[in-house]
Amino acid sequence: QVQLVESGGGLVQAGGSLRLSCAYPGRMFGAYGMGWFRQAPGKEREFVAAISWGGGMTTYDDSVKGRFSISRDNAKNTLYLQMDRLKPEDTAVYSCAATPSRSWSSAAKAFAYSDWGQGTQVTVSS
């Protein structure tokens, strides 16, 4: 199983910004839909955002809509998550994932993703 590698996490004050990156080496990156998920301590993993293989479609969980932006650079095999106006409730381990499925209806479902990263910690202090 190919591992994705996240970076960019850290500690930030409420209202601040972070930009996460996810490298997907050795793959035809442009053939995969990509997503970001997060898991806070004691909570279930939850969907954050997804982007289609070509980048033409994006979707967000309501809790991050208007504050987070997902993007991709297929030439660099890299996925991004720009997080602005961060809140303490955004604190979690953020993981990126890849899916070969072209079915957009399952973009927010973890079961649709075949490859996952180890995650990067994001901590937002109040």
Disulfide bonds with the S-S distance in Angstrom:
Cys22-Cys96 2.03
